Each structure stands twice: as structure tokens, then as C-alpha cells.
Amino acid sequence: MSEANKEAKLAEIREKLKRLLVEQLSLEDVAPADITDDGELFGDGLGLDSLDAVEIVVLLQRNFGLEVKDMEQSREIFRTVNSLAEYVYSKTCV
């Protein structure tokens, strides 16, 4: 896949992830456009917590058919929308 195609696919995945995060995590007063690609999702960033992490695991399973079993690995995967998108891309598009 060309670099342009990869970037287009990643942009599509990022947008879908933002929409799903807002919908599935019931983020009130947050629109998908409010979530930055590189902003931290947990802690001082978007403010997600460990229960939200479990919801993200379910979200990835339902929407992308992905299983995340290694919680140590998930910390890095769930850090930002970009890191989530890269993970989804690596498991579904390569």
C-alpha cells in the first residue's frame, strides 16, 4: 500500500475511532472533532479511566474484530487516537 493510501486509511480509522469513543463512552460535552489525534486519552488528557479502557477493548472487538489481551501493551496502544489508529491499521490493513 502506498504511503498516501496508508495515510488516507489511517485518517479514516482516526475519524471512526473518535466517533466511536464519543458514542460508546458516553462522553458528554465532547464532540469527535474535539478529540485531537495526539492528545492523551487518559489522565490529564481526555480524562478517561480504567473502566473506559475496558470499554475501548470492547469497542475494538465489536467494530474491528480485534482482541487486546496484554494490558501492558494496551497502555501504549490506548495512549492517543493516533496510537489506536496505528494499532487498528497494523492488524486490519497490512
Secondary structure in CASP SS format (residue, H / E / C, confidence):
PFRMAT SS
TARGET T0000
AUTHOR 0000-0000-0000
METHOD secondary structure of the structure
MODEL  1
M C 1.00
S C 1.00
E H 1.00
A H 1.00
N H 1.00
K H 1.00
E H 1.00
A H 1.00
K H 1.00
L H 1.00
A H 1.00
E H 1.00
I H 1.00
R H 1.00
E H 1.00
K H 1.00
L H 1.00
K H 1.00
R H 1.00
L H 1.00
L H 1.00
V H 1.00
E H 1.00
Q H 1.00
L C 1.00
S C 1.00
L C 1.00
E C 1.00
D C 1.00
V C 1.00
A C 1.00
P H 1.00
A H 1.00
D H 1.00
I C 1.00
T C 1.00
D C 1.00
D C 1.00
G C 1.00
E C 1.00
L C 1.00
F E 1.00
G C 1.00
D C 1.00
G C 1.00
L C 1.00
G C 1.00
L E 1.00
D C 1.00
S H 1.00
L H 1.00
D H 1.00
A H 1.00
V H 1.00
E H 1.00
I H 1.00
V H 1.00
V H 1.00
L H 1.00
L H 1.00
Q H 1.00
R H 1.00
N H 1.00
F H 1.00
G C 1.00
L C 1.00
E C 1.00
V C 1.00
K C 1.00
D C 1.00
M H 1.00
E H 1.00
Q H 1.00
S H 1.00
R H 1.00
E H 1.00
I H 1.00
F C 1.00
R C 1.00
T C 1.00
V H 1.00
N H 1.00
S H 1.00
L H 1.00
A H 1.00
E H 1.00
Y H 1.00
V H 1.00
Y H 1.00
S H 1.00
K H 1.00
T H 1.00
C C 1.00
V C 1.00
END
